[in-house]
Amino acid sequence: MSGGSFFWSAGWARFRKNPRAMAGAATILALYLVAILAPVLTPYDPVSHGDLPEMRHQPPSREHLLGTDKFGRDVMTRMLYGSRISLTVSFLAVTISVVLGSIVGAVAGYTGGIVDAVMMRMVDALMSIPRLFLLLTCIALFSRSLLLVTILLGATGWMGTARLVRGQILSLKSREFVSAAEALGAGSGRIVLRHLIPNALTVIIVSATLRIGLIILGEAALSFLGLGVPPPTPSWGQMVYEGREVLLDAWWVSTFPGLAIVVTVVAYNLLGDGLRDSFDPVQFT
Amino acid sequence: MARYFAGRLGQSILLVWLVLTITFFLLHLAPGDPMARYDDPEMDPETVEMMRRQFGLDRSVPEQYARWISNFARGNFGISLRYNRPVSELLARAVPNTLRLTVVALAVYIILGVALGVTSAARKNSLFDRVGTLAALIVYSIPSFWLALMLIMLFSLKLGWLPSSHMQSIDAASLGALELFRNRAAHLVLPAFVLGVASAAGMARYMRGSMLDELRCDYVRTARAKGLSEGAVLMKHAFRNAAIPIMTIVGLSIPFLLGGSVVTEKIFSWPGMGSLMVESIFTRDYPVVLAINFIVSVMVILGNLLADLGYALLDPRIAYSGEGGER
């Protein structure tokens, strides 16, 4: 790694002095804790129905802080468990898209020539279809499941990373340390994995963090359209959808899960902006 | 420059063909059978077989592809499996509705974004600037369907000021011309705002940065030194230069607007392309899905062209690859 530990400690020092970035990081940490500790934080079950009809659409009270939904389930409980879906799906999907995008970008950038041209035209073509249309087209093909939604969110979002990584590789590939490695007889696989990718890592991480928010919004939109994680698994988008029929009589059913999405996405965007400003002040501005 | 754009146009056509090919093979590698929903003991198997032949589903995939691409090139989008009517007929009804919504949303987006961005830059670090910057970040992070529901709850259900769905009232046929216009305008307010506001946040962020860059320039200091009012400095000098990239940003934001229209149309029961897309996904109406993807990607590619054109027309310093120095 060029730069070494000074690079990371200086970046961390800048990050710590940025209150907005720290607020974002703390919020995300808290959200992960909530997701892990959900069964401890609430006495209710997220899936099984309450006593109907008297438990249906109970307004917020001491027993049910955020009210109950049409099946008499505690809204707060479902929100706590719902964070598991949002956090897991977005983390796994962003990992998939980063790995796919890095491979495509690295191969295209390092090989160059006709391979590069063909791969990048494919990327251009895929980027010409708005994300949601691409997602919907793919989702029509399969039956709904949590795994499918995760894979599709990852598989439709790697093109930006591929362009970014390709650009990085192109600018790194002519540097001395790469020629040195080549002269020492390193194979192209080793050069890409050990020398090029690590040096592009900050750019990759920052762009991934900024993209997590979009993935969470995408998952929520799919659930809202009835094409996401199938019920009764609690997901925030689905909960907003279930409340849309009763906005006047039970406003809490839609309102609170929506707020949870906003808070999570804002937190990831603050974290991403903070990482960008701290570790790559020149690159992105 | 003409040669540069001829080249870009050629690339765009290649892109459209690639998009079509990718979506076609994506759909045909799928495990599902579009005729499966006719698997009904009541139905005569011979009729199903006839329909299969009529839609070309009995041929090999490469054969279907060749036929389909050549039909597309001639503007024939095929026949909807669900409605048994030409896809072009369905699109002719849906596309204008989506355009009406998107154009108004575009206006909301540009006006709101530019106004907020310029004001924030003019009063850098003021309370307005800080609140505005934070608000832009939050708006950018709000799921549009939730924002739509919250606005419906407030303005339609609680206050009763605005209609919550559809393009016009049921009794619209009996209205006079002026009344009809007002009725339709009222139906546009909420969906256009929801669709435009998320992009406006990005625009505001961009305009603020761009204005601040200009305000640091020497010519702004000169303008101030010769005693121009602050308003004239802002609008006549800084803004004119900061506004150069607007056309480019608008061109590049087309995919976000079109993507957003899917959810917005669904919530507001707006009979446009987004609603048609969702409906066709649920019923696996492949010809419609393919045609919508085609139209949407053509719009996106046109947006990219517009973005390039915006750059080139407004900023003569841009050099075109392959045209080095001959300008």
Interface residues (C-beta under 8 A of the other chain):
Chain A: R121 M122 D124 A125 L126 M127 S128 I129 P130 R131 L132 F133 L136 T137 C138 I139 A140 L141 F142 G213 L217 A220 A221 F224 L225 G226 L227 G237 V240 Y241 G243 R244 L247 L248 W251 S254 T255 G258 I261 V262 V265 V266 N269 L270
Chain B: L14 L15 V16 L18 V19 I22 T23 L26 L27 L29 A30 P31 G32 L137 I138 Y140 S141 I142 P143 S144 F145 W146 L149 M150 I152 M153 L157 K158 P255 F256 L258 G259 G260 V262 V263 K266 I267 M277 V278 S280 I281 F282 R284 V289 I292 N293 V296 S297 V300 I301 N304
